[in-house]
Amino acid sequence: MGLITDFWFGFANLCRWFFENTLVPIGHAFDWILFIVGMVLMGWWLVKLKQFGNDNEKDYEGW
């Protein structure tokens, strides 16, 4: 019984170490990557919105 519980506690410690030392830095890197992608997409959206506004204003004749 003691050997089995030692195995599971060791496995739990290994999983905890893996999470703290591997997954957390990977998560931070993905946070920055997604932030940069989001800012690029927002910039692209604003450029397209400005282009659409210019074309739309040229054809606007009012009510």
URWOZI-V288456 format. One record per residue. PHI is phi in whole degrees, 0 to 359 (NA if undefined). NEAR is the number of other C-alpha atoms within 12 Angstrom. Layout:
# URWOZI-V288456
phi = [PHI PHI]
near = [NEAR NEAR]
This chain:
# URWOZI-V288456
phi = [NA 292 292 293 294 298 298 292 295 297 296 295 295 296 296 296 298 298 295 288 258 238 287 295 297 296 297 295 296 294 300 292 298 293 297 295 299 297 292 295 295 293 298 297 297 294 296 294 295 294 296 295 296 294 294 290 291 293 269 282 249 89 280]
near = [7 8 9 10 11 12 13 14 14 14 14 14 15 15 15 15 14 15 15 15 15 15 15 15 14 15 15 15 14 15 14 14 14 14 14 14 14 15 14 14 15 14 14 14 14 14 14 14 15 14 14 14 14 13 12 13 12 11 10 10 7 7 3]
